[in-house]
Amino acid sequence: MSKHLTFAVVGHVDHGKTSLVRALTGMETDRLAEEKRRGLTIELGFAYLETPEGVIDFVDAPGHESFVRTMISGASGAAAALLVVDVTQGVQEQTREHLYICRLLGIDRYVVALTKIDRADDEQIATARRNTLELCAIEQQSVARMVPVSSEMGTGVDAVRHALLEVLRETPCTPCGKHPFLPIDRVFVVDGTGVVVTGTLSRGAINTGDEASIWPAGQDCVVRQIEVNGHPATTALPGMRTAISLRGRKIDNLVRGMTLCTAGYDRPARQLQVSVAVRDRGYKLRSGDSVRVLFGTTSRIAKIKVVGGHLLQPGESGFLRILFEEPVLARFGQCFVVRRLSPAQTLGGGKILDPCADDRSFLEPRLHEYLSALQSEGLEDALQIMVEAAWPEGVLVSDIEVAHGLQPGATTDAITGAARLECGGRVYSQWHCDQLEVRIEEAINTFHKNSPTFVSMPLNKLMNIIGSGHDRALVALMLKRLQEKSRIVINGAEVMASGFDPFAGLDAPQRERLGKLESVLLEANLSPPHLEEISHDLALDGKLLRMLVDLGRVVALGKAGQQKNIYFHRDALLQAPGLLEASFGLSEPFSMSDARKALGVSRKYALPLLEYFDRLGLTQRTGDVRMLISKK
């Protein structure tokens, strides 16, 4: 597929931008009757130049100061700029303004066209060249080529094309990725086709038949058809000027400033966290100021809060939290511009570092550190700060992916790393997890010390001790790690320390009573005495009896739905299936009366025994009879 590069055509009003695009492409970018009548570009105009080496797209931006917002909307999708300067007028206010805005938008590839040379002498051309180079130096922008041209006479037009092609060759292709992001700059309806949106695809690929969403409208749709530079296509890639017809319900109220994106991936938010540089013209940014924020094709009024202070002076850089009344959709690394509401002036701009910052209160103590790491492209440090600050809740993997522009499914190493741990779709600080592991083991050991007659600790009790803020999946993982290290033993919903001996904390009389209890139960075989009889005769503490049950040496049974108050010794229960097999084998049905005779017990004991065997899967009941289906 051909390489594509979009140039924003910028410069002061009436310096010949539209005429130059017409000379380069043969296309007319002024579409409105008023534009043609006044000879003034009001709306964005679009054209393209097809070459053997790729396609150059042009977004012709209006040069009048009244339409700066429209200019920003068009330039936001461009990767390069064609700066147009009329040599008879030289550098003008909107020349400076447009170049400054292009810098804020991250554009760093330029071709300068010195137009209307047929109306100027050599001195005027030289002066315009010198002043333009000085302006570019001030704005820290390098110029690929500066070409004198007359659109009317055709002089220099081929040289401009050659300069544009050089930039096309030198510009690397934009990585594709999975999730398309298309800021919409035009919406119209075509008979027989329906609603069509256009824009420069800034991220991901989009294909016919793809499901998509339009934000902030929150409307789902399906990509019906795609055109790239007027040609039908099945796929559009990053950097391409794209027209997409949509199919879906309630998509007839779309407007410029909305964004087409992947359904379920990008998330709108009312707060953004950004880096910002204030213009050095006496402008200031104060916490609480209402400003206009522009990014992509979005233009919204918002309030700002200076991170770590209240004021940014002219020429200063810092971080802002931007608060909107309604959700907006942005992406990580997207450039933005801040403008004063009245009088309308450009105050500064920067990059969006956190596009979904609605729930970032946990970061407040380390917010400046976090944003500094993101600004310096220290993703590893930023993620570590984020997960440490989010303890014990952790951070959703999907939140990290969206906030930092990472591709789902291919970012496990980037998200976890050596210092982080992923569990249950959340990411945690490894150091904090190690400390949690220590706390869990300490809690279990403390439980054993304080409750020596309890063989194991209920997991619910453990959760209460270490704090309800910890996710159960994470606690389960820490328990598993401790068990793998042979530090604990997990038994269903209970846990105990490895090597814990519950008998070690018993005194001699307690040990003697336990020994007598086991002897009584073994001697009674399958007809043990009732709990009250045992407790009275042996002066037995209920905690001691529970200890034997927890150890599995005694099993408590009872009729279904009743209290389990008949206690059998384990060894006696192990003999029972063999007695049934000796009488009935593995296929002969038997009744309750038959089982009672085979086991040598009364109905009082036979019923809970058979119900117990049913639960274990040793017997299977059908009506009033059972069969032995396993003797293990």
N, C-alpha and C positions, 0 to 999 in steps of 0.2 A: 504494500500500500504506500502511496506517495507520502513524502514528508510534508508537513504543514507547519507554517509559521505565521502568526498573526501580528501585524504591525498596527499600532495605534497611530493615526495620522493627526498630529497635534500642532498647535501654534496659534498665533493671534488671529483675530477675526479679519477676514478679507486679505489674508496673505497668500491665498491661492491653493489651499489644501484640496478642495474639491476638483479644481481644474487640473491639478497634478495627478490625482487619482484617475481622472478621466483620460488623461494623456497616457498614463501607464497601462491602463486596462481596457480602455474603450467603453467603460461602464459609467453610467450616471448614478451618483449616490444620493443626490437630492431628489427625494420622492414626492414631497409635499408640494402642492400648488403654491403655497405661501413661500416656500423656500425658493422656488423658481422665480416667483414674482419679485421677491426682495433681493435675490442673489445672496442669500444668507442661510447657512446651514443651521437648522434648529434641532432636528432629530439626528440620531446616529444613522450614518450611511454605510453601506457594505458593498465591497467589490473584491475581486480576486484576480490573480495572475497565475495562469498555469504555465509551468516550465518543465523541461525534461527532468529537472532535478527535484521538483516538488511544486507545491502550491503556496503562493504568498497571498494571505488574506489581509484586507485592509478594513479597518474600522475608522471611518471618517468622522471625527469628533467636532462638534461645534466649537468655534473659537471665541464667541462672545462671552463676556463675564457673566451674563445672566444665565448661561447654560453650563456652568462648571459642573453641576451635579450630573448632567447628561454626559459630559466629557469623561468624568470619573467612571461612570457606568460602562462606557465603551472601552476605556483604557484598562480597566481591571482585568479584562480577559486577554490582554495582549502580552506577548513575551518580548516584544521589541517595539521601537517607536521610530516613526518618520517625522522628524521635526522640520516644520516648514517656516522659513523666515523670508519675508519680502525684503529684498536688498534696498528698495527705495525708502523703506520705513525703518529697517533694522530691528533690533530687539525691542519688543514692546512688553507691556505689563502682562498680557496673557501668555506671551512667550515664556516669561519667567515663571508664571503661575503653572502653566502646563508642564514645564520641565521639572519643577519642584514636585508636582503631584506624581509625575511618572516615577521619580525617585522613591517617593513614599510607597508607590505600588510595586516596587521591586523590579522595575524595568531597568536593565543595564546594557542594552544593546541598541545603538542609535545609528541612523543615517540622517544627515542634515541636508535638506534641499534648500539652496539659496535661490529663491524664485524671482521671476520678473526681471531677469538680467537684461532683457531687450529694452527695458525702460531706464536703465541705470548706466552710469559711466564706471570706469575701472576703479576710481577712488571709492565710490559708494559700495561697490562689490567687496573691495578690500576691507572697508570699515565694517560692513556687516559680518564678514568672515571673522575678523578679529574680535568683535564684540560677542559674537556667538560662541567662539572658543573660550572666551573669558567666562561667559555665563556657564558653560558646561563644566569648566574647571571649578567654579564656585559650587555648583551642584554635584561635584565629584562624579561626573559622568564622562566616560570615554566615548569618542565619536569614531565609528568605523570608517566613515568617509564623509566628506563635505563636498557636495556637488552643486555647481552653478547650473541653473536650468531655466528655460523659458517654455512653459507649458503651451503658450500660444504659438510660438514659432517652432517648437519641437526640439530646440537646441538643448542638449544635455539629458534628454529623457532616457536614451539608451544607457547613459552613464549612471543614472539613478537606478535603472533596472539592474545593472551590473552590481552596483553597491548593495542593493537589497539581496541579490543572489548570494553575494559573499557572506552576508549575515546568515542567510538560510543554511549555507554549507557549514558554517562554523557552529551553529546552534545544535546541541545534542537533542535527540528525540526525548520527549517526556515519557518517563516510565508509565506503563499502562495501568496496572492494578485492576482490582475487581469492581470497585464501587464507583459508578459514574456520579459526577457532580457538575451540573450545568446551570449556572446563573442565567436566568431568562432575561433577554434584553428586548424581545419583541413577542407579541401575541397577536394572532389574526386568525380568521376563519376562511377556509377555502371550500367552495361548493363541491360537494361530493367527497371531500376529504375530512372536513371537520376542523377542530381546533389544532392550530400549529404553533409551536413555540420555537424560538431560535436563541442561539447563544454560542459562546465558545466553550467547548467541553474542557474543563480544567483538570479533571481527574477521572480515571477509569475508562472502560469501554462500555458502549451501550449498543444493544442489538435489537433488531426487530423482534417483537414478541416478548421482550423483557417486561417484567412488572416493575413499576416505579412509583414514587410518591412525589407530590408537589407540596413544598413547604414555603411559607408557614400555613398554607391553606389546609394542610392535612388531608389531601385528597389522593386516593390511590388511582392509578391508571395503568394502561398497557401501551407500549410503544407500537404504533400501528405501521408507520412508514418512517424512513430516514432519508434525508437528502444532505449531501455534502457539496457545497458550492453548486447547487442546482442539479446535481447528478444523483439519481437513486443509488442508495447503498444499503447494505444489510448490517453494517457495523460502522460506528464512529469512534475515533480514538482521540486521546487528549491532544489539545491544540487545534482541533478542527472546528471551523465554523459550521454549525450543524442546525438543520431544521428538522423538527420531529413532529409528526402528526400523532395525536393521542386518542385513545379510546377509553371511555370511562364515564361514570356518572358525575354530574355536577362539576364539570370542568370548563364551564362557560364563563366563569368569573375570574380567570387567570389574568395577571398583569405583570408588567416588568417589575423586577425586584424579587420575584419568587424564584425558587430553585427546584430543579428536577434532580432527584437523587434516588439511591437504592432504598426500597421499602424496608424498614426495620433496622437500618444501619445508622445513618446520620440522625442526630437528635436535635430538635430545636431547644433553645434555652433563653431565659430572660437575662442571664448574666454571662458576660465574656470577661476573660482576664487577658490583658494585652501588655506588650511593651510599647512605649511611645517616645517619640522625640518631638519636642516643642519647637516651633519655628522661631528663629532668632530675630523677629521683627517687633519685639515688645509685647508679644502675646504671652499670656499665662494660662495655665490650667489649674483650676481650683476644685477641691472636693465639693460636691453639691451643684456644680455648674451643669446647666442643660446645654447640650451641644447636638449637632447633627453628625451621625456616624455613617460613613459610606464604605461598603466593601462588596465586591462582586457587583451585582446590579442592585443591591439593597441600599436604601437610604432611609434611616430612621432617626428620630429624636430620642435622646437618652440622657440619663444623668451619669456623672462620673464620680469615682472616688479614687483619690490618689493612694496607692499602697505605701504604707510606711510614712505617711505625712499628710499634709493638707494642700500643698502648693508645689507646682513645677514652674520654675522661672523660664524666661525666654532662652532657648538654646539648650535647656536641660533635658535629660532623658530619665525615664523611670518606668513605673508600671501603674496601670489603671485597672480598676474593676468598673466595667460599663454595665449599667442597669437599664433595661428596656421595660416598657409597660407591657408589651406583648412579646411572645417568643420570636426569636430570629434563628436562622440557620446559617452557621458559619463552619469553616473547617480549619483544622490546625495549620498554622503557617500562613494563613491568608492575610494579605496586606489590607490595611484600612486607612481611611483619611478622616480627620476630625475637623469640622468647620463650625465657626461661630454662627449662631442663628441670625443675629442682627447687630451690626451689618454683616452680611454673609462674607466671611473671610476664612481662609484655610489656616488652621491653628497648628497642625502637625499631623502625625500619623505614625504607623508602626506595623507590628505583626500580632495576629491573634495567637496566643500561646495556649489558651484553654477555651475551646469553643462551647463547652457545656459545663459551666461553672456554677450552676444553681445550688448545688449541695457541696460546697467546699469549706464549710465552717470549720471542719476538723483541721484544715490546713492553715488556719489563721496564724498560729504562733510561728510557723515556718514559711509563710506565703512568699515573702520577698526572696528567701533562699530558693524556694521551689521555682519561681518565675525566672530567677537569675540563671538557674541551671538550664531551663528550657530555652532561654534566649541565647545561651552560648552553645546550644545544640547538645547539651549534656543529658541526653535522655536517660542514661543509666542512673545518674545522680538524681534526676528529677523523679523518676519512678521510685527510687529508694526512699526519698523524702516523703513521697506521697503515701507509700504503704506503711512507713513508720508512723506518720501522723495519723493514719486511719486505724491504728490498732485500738481495740481488738476486732472491730467490725471487718477490716480488710477492704479491698477495693474490687469491684466487679471487673473481670477480664474485659467484658464488652465496654465498660466505661473507659478503661485504659486505651483500648483500641480506637474508639471514636475520638477521645480527647487528644490523642497524640498521633492520629493519622496512621495507625498501624493496620496492616492487612490481617483480617481474621484467619485463623487456621495456620498461618505461616509465621507466627510471632511468639511462639512459646518460649524460645530461648531469650528473645528480647525482653519479654515481659517478666519472666521468672529470674533468670540469671542465677549467679551463685549466692546472692544475698537475699533471695526472695523465694517463696514457696507458694505454689498454686494448689488450691483445694476447693472442690465444690464450686468451681466457677469464680472463685475469689482469690486474690493475691495478698499474701501476708509477708511481713518482715521475718526473715529467717531467724534473726537474733531474738525477736520477741517470741517466735515459736519455740526456740530452744529454752527460753525462760519459762514459757508455759509448760513445757515438758518437765522441767525441774519442779515447778509448782504442783503439778499433778502428782508426781512421785512423792513429794513431801506431804501432800494432803492424804495420800493413801497410807503412808507410814504413820502419820499422826493419828489417823483413824484407828489403825491397829493398836497403837499405844493407848489411846483413850477408851477403846472398846475391844478389849482382848478376847472377849467371848464371841465376837462376830468374826466368822471365818473370812468374809469378804465384804466389800463396801458397795452399796448400791450406786449405780452410775448417776441416778438423779441426785443423790446426796453429794456426790463429787461435783456435779454441775453447780449446785447451790454454793458450794464452798469456793470454787474458783471464779464464780461470777457468771451471771446469765448473759453477759454481753458476748461471750465466746460462742461461736457457731458450733453446733453439735458435730458437724462433719469434720471440723478442724480438731476438736477434742478427740473424736474417734481416731483420727490420723495420728495424733500424738500418742494415744494409748497403743495403737498398733506399732508405732516405732519403739515404745518402751517394751512391748512384748517381744518384738524382734531382737531386742538387746537382752532378753531374758531378765528384765527387771521387774516385770509384773506378769500376772496370769489373768486373762479375761475369760469369764465364764458367764455367757449370756448377758444379762443386764447387770452383772456384778463384776468386781475386779478385786484382786488381792496382790500383795507384794510377793515376788518370788521368794521362796524359802521361809515364808511366814509360818510359824508353828503356833497354832492357837492354844496348844496344850502347855506351852512354855509359861504362860501367865497364870496357870491354875495352881492353887495350893493343894496340899495332900488330900484333905477331905473332899475337895471337888473332883479330884482324879479318882478317888475311891468310889464316889457316887456314880461317875460315868461308867466305870468298869462294871459295877453292879447292874446298871441299866442295860448295858449291852448283853450281859449274861442272862438277864431276865427275858429280853426280847429274843435272844437266840434259843433259849430253852422253850419259849412259847411257840416258836416256829411260826406258823401261819394263823395262829389264834392268840395274838398278843393281848395283854390286859388293856383296859381303857386308860386314857390319859390321866384321869383323876386318881385311879388306883395307883398308877406308877408314881405320880407326884407325891401322893400321901405316904406310900410305903417307903419311898427312898428319900423323902424330904428334898425332892429334886427342884432345883432352880430352873425356870423355863428357859433361861439363857443357855444353860448347859445342854438341854434337849435340842434347842435350835442349832447349837454348834454341831451336834452329830448330824442333824438334817442338812446343814450347809455343807458338811464334809461328804455327804452322800452315803454315810454309813447307816443312816436311818431314813426311812421314807414315810412321810405322813400321807395317809389316805382317808377318804370318807365317802359317803354316798354323794352322787352328783347333786350339786346345788346346796350341799350342807357343809358345815365346818369339817375340816380334815383333822380328826381327833383320834384316829387309829394309827399307831406307829408300828411299822414292820422293820425288822432288821434286813439290811440289804441281802445278806447271805441267804435268808429264808426266802425272799422273793425270787432269788436266782434259781431256786429249786422248783418253783411252781410250774413253769412251762414244761419241764421234763415230766412232771406228774400227769399233766394234761395229755402230753404226747403218748405217754405209756398207755393211757386209757383209750384215746380216740385217734391217734395218729394225726396226719396233716389234712385229712379229707373228710372225716366223719363228723357230722353235726352233733352238737351236744347242748342240752338244756342247762338251766341254772341248777336244777336238782342233780343232773349228771355231774356237773362241775363240782358241786358241793361234796359229793361222794368221792370224786377222784382226788380232791385236795384235802379231804378229811376235815372240813370246817363247816361251821353253820352258815346260814344265809347272811348273817350279820357281817361275816368276813368275805364270803364268796362274791357278794355284789360289788363292793369297792375294788376287790382284786380284779374281777373281770372287766370292770370299767377302766381300770388302770391299764390292763393289757390291751384293751381296745385303743386307748390313746397312744400306746407305744407301737401299735400296728402288729402286735403278736396274734391277736384274735380279731375276727370280723363278725359283727352281729348282723343277722338277717331275721327280723321278726323276733321270735322268742328263742331262737337258737343261735349258736355261734360255731365257728370253725377255727381251729388253730392254723394260722397261715405262716407262722414262723416261730422257731423256738429260740432265736437269738435275741 
